Amino acid sequence: MGPDFHDVSINTQFPITTIEVDGKRIHGVRSIRFYTDIDSVPTVEIEALASNIKIDGKVIVKGNKNGSK
């Protein structure tokens, strides 16, 4: 089974930027990164503040640079 693909919308009118994933606005965003490479799927990374996280399915959790998660 392949990855789930989502519709991502990033709208900016300085100094405000809004992000929606599948039509739902994402709040508490600290940063956004977009990257792609030859023969790869475009990827958007969203860093957001969260107090509770629920993840359904297999995931890879990346820690910050000092090694904590």
N, C-alpha and C positions, 0 to 999 in steps of 0.2 A: 504494500500500500504506500503510495507516495504522500508527499506533504500536503497539508491543507493550504490552499491559496486564498487570500483575502483581498478585498478592495480597500485600499488605503488612500485617504484624501488628506493632503496637507495644504492648508490655505494660510497665507500670511499677508497681513496689512500692518506694516511696522507700527508699533512694536508688538502687536498681538499675532500669535500663530495658533491656529486650531488644527487638531488632528482627529480624524474619524477613521475607525476601522469597521468595515461592514455597516456603515451608516450610524455607528454609535460613537459619540464624542468621548475622547480620552482626556481625563483631567489629571493634574499633578505631574505633567510631563516636565522632566529636567533637561533632556536632550534628545535629538533625533539624528540618526546616521543612515544614509542611503549609500549602498554600494552595489556594484555589479562587475562582472568580469566576462571575458569571452567565454561563450558556451556555458554560462551559469545563470541561475535565476536571480533577477534583481531582488535585493534584500533590504528591508527597512528595520532598523533597530530603534526601539523606543525605550528610553530610560525614564521610569516614572516612580514617584513616591507611593508607597503602599504600606499599610499596616497589617493587612491580611491578604494572603494569596491562596487561591484555589486553582490547581492545575489538573486538567482531566486528560490523561494520556501520557505517553512517553515524552520526556523532555531532557534537555541539556541545560544545566544551570551554570552560568559563568560567574565566577567571583570577581571582585575588583582587583586592582593591581597588587594590593598587599596580601592577597590570598584569602581574605575573609569573604563570606557569601552574604 
